[in-house]
Amino acid sequence: MNVTGRWWAIAGTGVALIALGAATGRPILLLGAAGLGAWLLGTAATASRSMRRLVDRLTVEYDLATATALVDASGTATLTVRRPSETAAAPLAVSVDTPPGVDGEGMTAPLALDPGTTEATTTASLSFPIAGRFEFPAPTVEVGDSFGLYRTRVRLGSAPTVTVTPRTPDLHVGQGGETIHSAYGEHQADRPGPGVTTRELRQYVPGDDIRRIDWNATARLAETYIRETEGETDRQTILVVDHRRPMAVGRDGERPLDYAREVGIGVTRAALDRGDPISLWTVGGSGPTASVTSGSATRTYGRIETLLYGLTPTDGGDARDARSVARAREITNRLDGDASRFARTLSAYTRDADSYVTLLRDDPLVGTVERIRNQSGREGLIVLVTSDEQPTELREAVKTAIRGGGRVLVFLLPGCLFEPAGLHDLDAAYERYRTFERLRRELDQHPRVTVFELAPDARLNTVLEHRRATREVSQ
């Protein structure tokens, strides 16, 4: 409880009476000062009790018209204050604030209740210029006493939240141009993992954990086989979202990152619906840019969504035009015996396979996935959202993700469908899409890897329809 300017004026009067009584020797002035002091103490005790009673009985309702909104949309906030008539002798004011990222008109002036007023309501307009999850501070209640000597402030009422989402792009998720409806999928009865019930018996693939080899089946069939079992725990989901420079191609709202964000939020909400623990890693040009520790608490899902909504493309870390190890060895063999200056210079870059592997591990995406696997072991499903702009590094990242028996779900964005001028030559766009599809199928062949294409639905249909029409004409 704080005192007001009126209290200081009265207290100053008491001090003046004391000084004047002492100077003139008039006890009546001292008695007057003592009376003022006693009155101030009495009013303080009375005000404290009445304020506490008022706060206990006060009802403050702070509501938003909607819990979700689109960017640039508008909404309303309603503030209602009620108090019993026996506590209505003192003035009351309630003020609210908007969080950064939300614009509120008419929310700066407090809602005031004069003495005798028991209820008041006000409605203000809101606008949401940026995406994100925003929590509004609880209303601030300022209570005074009937004499205007004391004031107290408390936070009272709810703290509403609103999730602002970008306007949804025309999203296509599928394989080979065919749309799927549930990429994340049901998993409690159909996923490999530690357990008792056998899920399937399959041939060994390089990278499988040798501890899972079924030696009886291997001896009987003369080939190495792995036994998969049903998992008995909630699936650990590790979401990895790439927001490097290739994810910024195209117009605002239609960039690869905008589509990656939608899928990332979809995976997060699917994990929420199933109660699965989930973590997040975001990858920029120089490596990891943010992470959220795995959890299944509501605040974990909310924090992941907030980070995804605020994700922007990074500028650092230029992409390298890497070549495969096999290609490097092929060049080395061709240069063997060539004594020219050109051959000597080029061989320095191709002869050391170990240096090449180190170079790949220095890639931000590969390095992040390796770090995740080192921390989590083979546990957890890695959900990787990235583009096809660096296929060599992508192959290495997937290989790292499935190391030791891990599983990976990849949402791959074809860069050819995001370039602003990419559809001027539909024949060329289709050939580039075929290259993308070959990469997707190559990665999808591994039994612990599932790869979906993530693309603008309208653009993909334009390219595929053009190809169908061209084939019909040629026939």
C-alpha positions in Angstrom: 0.0 0.0 0.0 1.4 3.4 -1.0 0.5 6.9 0.2 -0.8 9.6 -2.1 0.0 13.4 -2.3 -2.9 14.2 -0.1 -1.4 12.0 2.7 1.9 13.9 2.4 0.1 17.2 2.6 -1.7 16.1 5.8 1.5 14.7 7.3 3.3 17.9 6.4 0.6 19.8 8.3 1.2 17.7 11.4 4.9 18.3 11.2 4.3 22.0 10.9 2.1 22.0 14.0 4.8 20.2 15.9 7.4 22.7 14.9 5.1 25.7 15.6 4.0 24.3 19.0 7.6 23.7 20.1 8.6 27.2 19.0 5.7 29.0 20.7 5.3 26.7 23.7 1.6 26.1 22.9 0.7 22.5 23.8 -2.6 22.7 21.9 -0.7 22.7 18.6 1.2 19.5 19.7 -2.1 17.9 20.6 -3.4 18.8 17.2 -0.4 17.2 15.5 -0.8 14.1 17.6 -4.5 13.9 16.6 -3.6 14.1 12.9 -1.1 11.3 13.4 -3.6 9.1 15.2 -6.1 9.8 12.5 -3.6 8.9 9.7 -2.8 5.6 11.5 -6.5 4.8 11.9 -7.3 5.5 8.2 -4.3 3.4 7.2 -5.6 0.4 9.1 -9.1 0.9 7.8 -7.9 1.4 4.2 -5.8 -1.8 4.4 -8.7 -3.9 5.6 -11.1 -2.4 3.0 -8.6 -2.9 0.1 -7.9 -6.4 1.1 -11.7 -7.2 1.3 -12.3 -5.5 -2.1 -9.5 -7.4 -3.8 -10.7 -10.7 -2.4 -14.3 -10.0 -3.7 -13.4 -8.3 -7.0 -14.0 -10.1 -10.3 -11.9 -9.2 -13.3 -12.6 -11.0 -16.6 -10.2 -10.4 -19.4 -11.1 -12.3 -22.6 -10.1 -12.4 -26.2 -12.7 -13.0 -28.9 -10.5 -15.9 -30.3 -7.6 -18.0 -29.2 -6.2 -18.2 -32.8 -5.8 -15.6 -35.6 -4.2 -15.1 -38.9 -1.5 -12.5 -39.6 -2.9 -9.1 -40.3 -6.3 -10.1 -39.0 -8.2 -8.1 -36.4 -9.9 -9.2 -33.1 -11.3 -7.8 -29.9 -10.5 -7.9 -26.2 -13.1 -7.5 -23.5 -12.5 -6.4 -20.0 -15.2 -6.7 -17.3 -14.9 -5.6 -13.7 -17.5 -6.4 -10.9 -17.5 -5.8 -7.2 -20.1 -6.1 -4.4 -22.0 -3.0 -3.4 -20.6 -3.0 0.1 -17.1 -2.5 -1.3 -18.0 0.2 -3.8 -17.2 3.3 -1.6 -13.7 3.6 -2.9 -12.6 4.4 -6.5 -11.1 1.7 -8.6 -9.2 1.6 -11.9 -8.2 -1.5 -14.0 -5.6 -1.2 -16.8 -4.3 -3.8 -19.4 -1.3 -4.0 -21.7 -0.7 -5.8 -25.0 2.4 -7.9 -25.5 5.0 -6.9 -28.0 3.8 -8.0 -31.5 0.1 -7.2 -30.9 -1.4 -3.7 -31.6 -4.3 -2.6 -29.4 -6.4 0.5 -30.0 -8.2 1.9 -27.0 -6.4 -0.3 -24.5 -4.2 2.4 -23.0 -6.9 4.2 -20.9 -7.8 2.4 -17.7 -11.3 1.2 -17.0 -12.4 3.3 -14.0 -15.2 2.6 -11.4 -16.2 5.7 -9.5 -17.5 5.4 -5.9 -20.8 3.7 -5.9 -20.3 1.9 -9.3 -20.3 -1.9 -9.0 -19.7 -3.0 -12.6 -18.1 -1.7 -15.9 -17.1 -3.2 -19.2 -15.0 -2.1 -22.1 -14.1 -3.6 -25.5 -11.0 -2.7 -27.5 -9.8 -3.7 -31.0 -6.6 -5.7 -31.6 -4.5 -6.4 -34.7 -1.8 -9.0 -35.2 0.9 -7.9 -37.6 3.3 -10.8 -37.0 3.0 -14.6 -36.3 3.7 -16.1 -32.9 2.1 -17.1 -29.6 1.4 -14.1 -27.4 0.5 -14.0 -23.8 -1.3 -10.9 -22.5 -0.3 -9.7 -19.0 -2.9 -10.0 -16.4 -4.9 -6.8 -15.7 -3.4 -4.3 -13.2 -6.0 -3.2 -10.5 -5.4 0.1 -8.7 -7.5 0.5 -5.6 -7.8 3.7 -3.4 -9.5 4.5 -0.1 -12.5 6.8 0.3 -10.3 9.7 1.6 -7.8 9.5 -1.3 -4.9 8.9 1.0 -3.7 5.4 0.0 -3.3 3.4 -3.3 -2.4 -0.2 -3.9 -1.8 -2.1 -7.2 -2.2 -5.8 -7.8 -2.3 -8.2 -10.8 -5.7 -9.8 -10.9 -7.6 -11.9 -13.4 -6.6 -14.2 -16.3 -3.7 -13.8 -18.7 -5.2 -14.8 -22.1 -3.1 -16.1 -25.0 -3.5 -16.0 -28.7 -1.7 -17.9 -31.4 -1.2 -16.0 -34.6 -0.4 -18.1 -37.7 0.7 -17.1 -41.2 -1.8 -17.4 -43.9 -1.5 -21.1 -45.0 0.2 -21.7 -48.3 -1.2 -24.3 -50.8 0.6 -27.2 -49.1 1.2 -30.5 -50.8 2.8 -33.4 -48.8 3.2 -36.7 -50.7 5.3 -38.9 -52.8 5.7 -38.8 -56.5 3.0 -36.2 -56.9 0.5 -38.2 -54.9 -0.9 -36.5 -51.8 -0.9 -38.2 -48.4 -3.0 -37.2 -45.4 -1.1 -38.4 -42.4 2.7 -38.2 -42.7 3.3 -38.4 -38.9 1.1 -41.4 -38.6 -0.1 -43.7 -35.8 2.8 -45.3 -34.1 2.0 -47.1 -30.9 1.4 -50.4 -32.6 3.5 -50.0 -35.7 7.0 -48.8 -35.0 10.3 -50.6 -34.4 11.8 -50.2 -31.0 12.7 -52.0 -27.8 10.0 -54.5 -26.9 8.9 -58.0 -26.7 6.6 -58.6 -29.6 8.3 -59.2 -33.0 7.3 -56.6 -35.6 9.2 -58.0 -38.6 12.2 -59.9 -39.8 14.2 -58.2 -42.5 17.7 -58.3 -44.1 20.6 -56.5 -42.5 21.4 -53.0 -43.9 24.7 -51.3 -43.3 24.3 -49.1 -40.3 22.0 -51.5 -38.4 22.9 -52.2 -34.8 24.6 -55.6 -34.7 23.0 -56.4 -31.3 19.7 -56.8 -33.1 20.9 -59.5 -35.5 18.7 -62.6 -35.3 21.4 -65.3 -35.4 18.9 -68.2 -35.7 17.3 -66.7 -38.8 20.8 -65.7 -40.1 22.0 -69.3 -39.8 18.9 -70.8 -41.3 18.7 -68.4 -44.3 22.4 -68.0 -44.9 22.0 -64.2 -44.9 22.2 -61.7 -42.1 18.7 -60.7 -40.7 17.6 -58.1 -38.2 14.6 -58.7 -35.9 12.4 -55.6 -35.3 10.2 -55.4 -32.2 7.2 -53.4 -31.2 8.1 -50.3 -29.2 6.5 -50.0 -25.8 7.1 -46.4 -24.9 5.9 -43.1 -26.3 7.8 -42.1 -29.4 10.5 -39.5 -28.9 10.3 -37.0 -31.7 13.2 -34.8 -32.6 12.2 -32.1 -35.1 15.0 -30.5 -37.1 14.1 -27.5 -39.3 16.5 -26.0 -41.8 16.3 -22.3 -42.3 19.5 -21.6 -44.3 19.7 -19.4 -47.4 18.1 -21.9 -49.8 15.0 -21.8 -47.7 14.5 -18.1 -48.5 13.9 -18.5 -52.3 10.7 -17.0 -53.6 8.2 -14.4 -52.5 7.4 -13.7 -48.9 4.8 -16.2 -47.7 5.6 -18.6 -50.5 9.2 -19.5 -49.6 10.4 -23.0 -48.7 10.7 -21.8 -45.1 7.0 -20.9 -45.0 6.1 -24.5 -46.0 8.7 -25.9 -43.6 7.1 -23.9 -40.8 3.7 -25.3 -41.5 4.9 -28.9 -41.5 6.9 -28.3 -38.3 3.9 -26.9 -36.5 1.8 -29.8 -37.8 4.3 -32.3 -36.4 4.3 -30.5 -33.1 0.5 -30.5 -32.8 0.4 -34.2 -33.8 2.9 -35.0 -31.0 0.7 -32.9 -28.6 -2.4 -34.8 -29.6 -0.7 -38.1 -28.9 1.2 -36.9 -25.8 4.5 -37.7 -27.4 7.6 -35.9 -26.1 9.2 -33.7 -28.7 12.3 -31.5 -29.1 13.3 -28.9 -31.6 16.6 -28.0 -33.4 16.8 -25.2 -35.9 19.7 -25.1 -38.3 21.2 -22.0 -39.8 24.2 -21.2 -42.0 26.7 -21.7 -39.2 25.1 -24.6 -37.3 22.3 -24.9 -34.7 20.5 -21.6 -34.0 18.0 -22.7 -31.3 16.9 -25.8 -29.5 14.1 -26.8 -27.2 14.7 -29.7 -24.8 12.5 -32.7 -25.2 9.3 -32.7 -23.2 5.6 -33.4 -23.2 4.4 -30.4 -21.1 2.1 -27.9 -22.7 4.7 -25.2 -22.5 7.2 -27.3 -24.5 4.8 -27.5 -27.5 4.0 -23.8 -27.1 7.6 -22.8 -27.1 8.4 -24.9 -30.2 5.5 -23.2 -32.1 6.7 -19.8 -31.0 10.2 -20.4 -32.3 8.9 -21.8 -35.6 6.6 -18.8 -36.1 9.6 -16.5 -35.5 12.0 -18.4 -37.7 13.7 -16.4 -40.5 16.3 -17.4 -43.1 19.9 -17.0 -42.1 22.6 -15.2 -44.2 25.8 -16.9 -43.0 27.4 -20.2 -44.1 27.6 -20.3 -47.9 26.7 -23.6 -49.4 29.6 -25.8 -50.6 29.5 -27.5 -54.0 30.6 -30.8 -52.5 31.2 -34.0 -54.6 30.6 -37.6 -53.5 33.5 -39.7 -52.1 33.2 -42.1 -55.1 33.5 -39.1 -57.5 36.5 -37.9 -55.7 38.2 -41.3 -56.0 37.3 -41.5 -59.7 39.0 -38.2 -60.3 42.0 -39.3 -58.3 42.4 -42.5 -60.4 42.2 -40.5 -63.6 44.9 -38.1 -62.4 47.2 -40.9 -61.3 50.4 -40.7 -63.3 49.6 -37.2 -64.7 52.6 -35.0 -63.9 51.0 -31.7 -65.2 50.7 -28.7 -63.0 46.9 -28.9 -63.2 46.9 -32.5 -62.1 49.1 -31.8 -59.1 46.9 -29.0 -58.0 43.6 -30.9 -58.4 44.9 -34.1 -56.8 45.4 -32.2 -53.5 41.6 -31.8 -53.2 40.6 -35.3 -54.2 43.1 -37.8 -52.8 42.2 -37.5 -49.1 38.9 -39.2 -48.4 39.2 -38.6 -44.7 39.4 -34.8 -45.3 36.3 -35.1 -47.4 34.4 -36.8 -44.7 35.6 -34.1 -42.2 34.3 -31.5 -44.7 30.9 -33.1 -44.8 30.7 -33.3 -41.0 31.4 -29.6 -40.9 28.2 -29.0 -42.8 25.7 -27.3 -40.5 22.9 -29.9 -41.1 25.2 -32.9 -40.9 26.9 -31.6 -37.8 23.6 -30.9 -36.1 22.2 -34.4 -36.8 25.4 -35.9 -35.6 25.2 -33.9 -32.4 21.6 -35.0 -31.9 22.5 -38.7 -32.4 25.5 -38.5 -30.1 23.1 -37.1 -27.4 20.1 -39.3 -27.9 21.7 -42.5 -29.2 19.4 -44.4 -31.5 16.3 -43.5 -29.6 13.8 -41.1 -31.1 12.4 -40.4 -34.5 14.3 -37.5 -36.3 11.9 -35.5 -38.4 14.0 -33.5 -40.8 12.6 -30.6 -42.9 15.0 -29.3 -45.5 15.5 -28.6 -49.2 17.2 -30.6 -52.0 19.7 -27.9 -52.8 22.7 -29.8 -51.2 22.0 -33.5 -52.0 25.4 -34.8 -50.9 25.1 -33.2 -47.5 21.5 -34.4 -47.3 22.6 -38.0 -47.9 25.2 -37.8 -45.2 22.7 -36.2 -42.8 20.2 -39.1 -43.4 23.0 -41.6 -43.0 24.0 -40.1 -39.7 20.4 -40.0 -38.5 19.9 -43.8 -39.0 23.2 -44.7 -37.5 22.9 -47.4 -34.8 19.3 -48.2 -35.7 17.7 -44.8 -35.7 14.8 -43.7 -37.8 14.3 -40.6 -39.8 11.3 -38.9 -41.5 12.3 -36.4 -44.1 10.1 -33.6 -45.6 12.1 -32.6 -48.7 11.4 -29.3 -50.6 12.1 -29.3 -54.3 13.9 -26.0 -55.0 12.8 -26.0 -58.6 9.2 -25.3 -57.6 10.0 -22.3 -55.5 12.0 -20.1 -57.8 9.9 -17.1 -58.9 10.8 -17.7 -62.6 11.0 -21.5 -62.3 7.8 -22.3 -64.2 8.5 -20.2 -67.4 10.0 -23.3 -69.0 7.8 -26.2 -67.9 9.8 -28.8 -69.7 12.9 -27.8 -67.8 11.0 -27.6 -64.5 9.8 -31.1 -65.0 13.3 -32.4 -65.7 14.5 -30.8 -62.5 11.5 -32.3 -60.6 12.5 -35.7 -62.0 16.0 -35.2 -60.6 14.4 -34.3 -57.3 12.2 -37.4 -57.4 15.2 -39.6 -58.1 16.9 -38.2 -55.0 13.7 -38.7 -52.9 13.3 -42.3 -54.0 17.0 -43.0 -53.4 16.7 -41.9 -49.8 13.4 -43.6 -49.3 14.7 -47.0 -50.2 16.2 -47.6 -46.8 13.8 -49.4 -44.4 14.3 -46.8 -41.6 14.0 -43.8 -43.9 10.7 -42.3 -45.1 10.9 -39.3 -47.4 8.0 -37.1 -48.5 8.0 -34.2 -50.9 6.8 -30.9 -49.6 5.8 -28.4 -52.3 3.3 -25.8 -53.5 0.3 -27.8 -54.6 -0.6 -25.5 -57.5 2.9 -25.3 -58.9 3.4 -29.1 -58.6 0.1 -29.7 -60.4 1.1 -27.3 -63.2 4.3 -29.1 -63.9 2.7 -32.6 -63.7 -0.3 -31.6 -65.8 2.0 -30.1 -68.5 3.9 -33.3 -68.6 0.7 -35.4 -69.0 -0.6 -33.1 -71.7 2.7 -33.3 -73.6 2.7 -37.1 -73.5 -0.8 -37.2 -74.8 0.0 -35.0 -77.7 3.1 -37.0 -78.6 1.1 -40.2 -78.6 
